Amino acid sequence: MRVDKWLAAVNVIKRRTIASDMVKSGVVYVNGTKAKASKNVTVGDKITIEYLKGAREYEVLKIPATKTIPKSHKEEYVKEL
């Protein structure tokens, strides 16, 4: 699954357009490398997002099969480090 789709699907970022803009602006890193929107994520990848107030790091636990998941199931798909 593409990194921008994954960020939106697991409710890390509210909308895919915002996720795509963040990737294009260069604040999203996958395993320490600046990500492109077409970058695929796999289980075990570490995703870092650099916000103005500091960076947040997430680990991919599972890839969702649907477009979005319920917010109550977020812990199954992503772990904040």
C-alpha positions as CSV (number, residue, x, y, z in Angstrom):
1,M,0.0,0.0,0.0
2,R,1.2,3.5,-0.8
3,V,2.5,5.5,2.1
4,D,0.0,8.4,1.6
5,K,-2.9,5.9,1.4
6,W,-1.7,4.0,4.5
7,L,-1.4,7.2,6.6
8,A,-5.0,8.2,5.8
9,A,-6.4,4.6,6.1
10,V,-5.1,4.0,9.6
11,N,-6.1,7.5,10.8
12,V,-2.6,8.9,11.4
13,I,-3.6,11.8,9.1
14,K,-7.2,12.7,8.6
15,R,-7.3,13.0,4.8
16,R,-5.3,11.4,2.0
17,T,-4.8,14.8,0.2
18,I,-3.2,16.1,3.3
19,A,-1.0,13.0,3.6
20,S,0.0,13.4,-0.1
21,D,0.9,17.0,0.4
22,M,3.0,16.2,3.5
23,V,4.9,13.5,1.5
24,K,5.4,16.0,-1.4
25,S,6.8,18.6,1.0
26,G,9.4,16.2,2.3
27,V,8.3,15.8,6.0
28,V,7.6,12.0,5.8
29,Y,10.4,9.5,6.1
30,V,10.2,5.7,5.7
31,N,13.0,3.8,7.4
32,G,15.0,7.0,7.6
33,T,14.7,7.8,3.9
34,K,12.6,10.7,2.6
35,A,9.5,9.1,1.1
36,K,7.8,9.7,-2.2
37,A,4.0,9.3,-2.5
38,S,4.4,6.1,-4.5
39,K,6.6,4.4,-1.9
40,N,5.0,1.2,-0.7
41,V,5.0,0.4,3.0
42,T,5.3,-3.1,4.4
43,V,4.9,-4.6,7.9
44,G,7.7,-3.6,10.1
45,D,8.5,-0.3,8.4
46,K,9.1,2.8,10.6
47,I,7.5,6.0,9.4
48,T,8.6,9.3,10.8
49,I,6.6,12.6,10.3
50,E,8.4,15.8,11.1
51,Y,5.9,18.3,12.5
52,L,6.8,21.9,13.5
53,K,6.7,20.9,17.2
54,G,8.8,17.8,16.7
55,A,8.9,14.4,15.0
56,R,6.6,11.5,15.6
57,E,7.5,7.9,14.7
58,Y,5.2,5.1,13.9
59,E,5.7,1.4,13.1
60,V,3.5,-0.4,10.6
61,L,2.0,-3.5,12.3
62,K,-0.6,-4.5,9.6
63,I,-1.7,-3.3,6.2
64,P,-5.5,-2.6,6.0
65,A,-7.5,-4.4,3.3
66,T,-10.1,-1.6,3.1
67,K,-10.0,2.1,2.4
68,T,-10.4,3.1,6.0
69,I,-10.5,1.3,9.4
70,P,-12.5,2.2,12.5
71,K,-10.6,4.5,14.9
72,S,-11.1,1.9,17.6
73,H,-9.0,-0.6,15.6
74,K,-6.1,1.8,15.0
75,E,-3.8,-0.1,17.6
76,E,-3.9,-3.2,15.4
77,Y,-2.4,-1.4,12.4
78,V,0.0,1.2,13.8
79,K,2.2,1.6,16.9
80,E,3.5,5.0,18.0
81,L,7.1,4.9,19.1
